[in-house]
Amino acid sequence: MTALAFDSYKAVKALREARANESWAEAAVATVGDAIGENVATNIDIAEAKTDMASEGARLYRTFGPWLPALSVSRLRY
């Protein structure tokens, strides 16, 4: 996954200017930085996921495609 730029010094400085305790500001910024770094998908990540899903869909169609007409909803009896 591609790294996302997060200016932790600027974030701590802004919190300190808002009169936050320095240790609290550092802990908050570290927590946010960790969350951002672990939970952000880039455009490249999304493109790779799309490719993986498309290839898996094609594989499933090759496997189950011949049986699809037999599974037609119009043939179900209620």
C-alpha positions, 0 to 999 in steps of 0.5 A: 500500500502506498504511504500517505503523507501526514505532517505530525509536527504540524498537527501537534503544533496546531493542537498546542496552539489550541491549548492542548496538553503536549503529551495529549496532543502527541498521543492524539496525533500518533493515534490518528497517524496510525489509523490513517496509515492502516485504513486508507486505500489508494487509487492503486489499491482500488484498481488492484481490487477491481482487477482481482474481482474481475478475474475471480468473476470470470473464473466463476463464470467459466466454472458455473456458466454452463449450469446457469440456464438450468438454474433459471428463475423461470423454471422454478415452481412455487 
